[in-house]
Amino acid sequence: MTASVTTITITGAGGQIGYALLFRIAAGDMLGADRPVRLRLLEVRPGIRSAEGAALELQDGAFELLHDVEVTEDPAVAFDGCNIALLVGARPRGPGMERRDLLAANAGIFGPQGAAIAAHAADDVRAVVVGNPANTNALIAAASAPGVPPERFSALTRLDHNRAAAQLAATLDAPVGVVRDVAIWGNHSATQFPDISHATVAGTPALRALEERFGGADAAARWVDDEFIPRVAGRGAEIIEVRGSSSVASAANAAITHVRDDVLGTSEARGWTSAAVVSHGEYGVPAGLFSSFPVTSDGSGYRIVEGLTIDDRARARIDASTAELVEERDAVHALGAL
């Protein structure tokens, strides 16, 4: 029997990340080789021609799983019957732009998109926010989507998770596939906390492996505090400096794996992953915030891994990132967007 077609909406589809996403989704990298997809590409007027060009290339790719593609400026059309939404398009921070201005600009994007999801998407819709500031944009979208459980929204911190696992693997001369149970806590910003206190590398606790690598606990702790955490948090800026533009392929890959694990389930062999999901008060994060946590999924959506031990050093870092999320929430609330 032929599988039902999954409708996937991608906003900002004419941009670089959107372009990097489209062909991998059409090839089955996100949902598997047995799941046909329908793509709805939402763009603003300046990006329409680029999205239309990508649609022509998708047609020329002759992807067997691709049912059809539609390009539109109308959110009602884009989200009609949507099962999965990747909210990629966002207003970037420009020169001299205050954070309040950035939040206001993105509230004008993600509020209407949340409303369109509530009005037109399928009952099983799941939406992941990729466009920054991703956590608070997810908060805005979810708050603007009456009738849609906030648990159906999430924000992307999988790229941070991948960066943390890769940095740990490289430092220990190990393949990244043997690293498990890294966690990203808090905001997708410089305040995020990449946590390896529960991580293992080929079955060995990561901190013990680092102590052996650096010759003691103090040296390992210095590496974590002075090199690992700042580099993971600042990796995006590092890539811009080296490449001359922001992360594209790695961000698209993170979005694909985020959705795949959310919809198809995480693997016990690979451990948990990280995603920004709505808090219900776990680990002291105020309820309603979209904060990154270690998460797993059985295919019905991400669930926070509970019961982990948090030491004082970790607590301070989580609290600092949470405080930033509270500030963003309060700023958006003052703008009338919540």
Secondary structure by P-SEA (a helix, b strand, c coil): ccccbbbbbbcccccaaaaacaaaaaacccccccccbbbbbbbcccaaaaaaaaaaaaaaacccccccccccccccccccccccccccccccccccccaaaaaaaaaacaaaaaaaaacccccbbbbbbcccccaaaaaaaaaaccccccccccccaaaaaaaaaaaaaaaaccccccccbbbbcccccccccccccccccccccaaaaaaaaaccaaaaaaaaaccaaaaaaaaaaaaaaaccccccaaaaaaaaaaaaaaaccccccccbbbbbcccccccccccccccccccccccccccccccccccaaaaaaaaaaaaaaaaaaaaaaaaccc
